[in-house]
Amino acid sequence: MSVFEEMAKAQVQGRGQSINEDDDFVVRIDRIKMQASNQGFGLLWIVEFTVLKGTEANPRESARSWVQKPEKRPQTDPGNIKAFVAVLEGHADPTKADMPAETFERAASDAQPYTGRVLRLRTQVVQTRAGFDFTVHNWQAPLDGDEALAADVPPPSEKETFGGGSAIAGGTTPVAGATAADGPPPPPPGAPALTKERWLAGAGEGKAHPDAPGYEYHPQHTDWGCRKKA
C-alpha cells in the first residue's frame, strides 16, 4: 500500500476542547462515545457536553469534552468512567454503585440514553509526578433549577462534536425546516405521555430525516434527535 493510499484510508481524529481550570460548572451531556485512538492510546471514552453555567474561560454555550483512556490508564480511568455513569444512573454514592457491563455499553451506543442530561461538574487542576497539569473531573447530580438552564441553549452543531461526527441516532442534530405543524396528532386521552426516552425506544410516529436516510425525527420535538427507522 502506498503512502497516498494510507492517507486515503486514514481516520481523521479531531481534538475536542477540555476544561483546564478550578471551578464549578453546570453542563448538559450531548454525546458519549468510544473510538480508537490514532495516537496509540487504545480505546477512548469521550463525553461531549455543553456548558450551561460556566466561567470567562469556559462560558455558557461553549462545547467541551472529557476524554478517558481506559486501556492506557487501567488503574484510574475505568473507575472514573464508572463514577460518571453512576451519577447519570442516579446513584447517591458512586463508590457503592453496582452496574452491569451492559450499562456502559449502552451509554456509548447509538441509543445515546443520556443525551440532554444535566449534571454539575467540579474541576480541579493538579500536577502529576511527571510535572504535567491534569484536570480532575468530579461529576455530580444536578440541583433544583439546573435543568432550566438548558431551556434556551441550542443543541450542538456537527462541527462542535469531537472528531467532527454527527450524533444521529439518539443525538441532538436539528432538522432544518421542521415545524410543529408537521407533527402527528396528539395521543388519545388516557394514553401514556410520549417522552424523549419512549420515542427513541420506538414509541410514537416519526418523519424521515431529509439528510440521513434510514433515520427519522419527531417533527414537534426536533431537539430529541433522530432514531433509526423501524
Secondary structure, 3 states (H helix, E strand, C coil): CCHHHHHHHCCCCCCCCCCCCCEEEEEEEEEEEEEECCCCCCEEEEEEEEEEECCCCCCCCCEEEEEECCCCCCCCHHHHHHHHHHHHCCCCCHHHCCCCHHHHHHHCCCCCCCCCCEEEEEEEEEECCCCCEEEEEEEECCCCCCHHHHCCCCCCCHHHCHHHCCCCECCCCCCCCCCHHHCCCCCCCCCCCCCHHHHHCCCCCCEECCCCCCEEECCCCHHHCEEECC
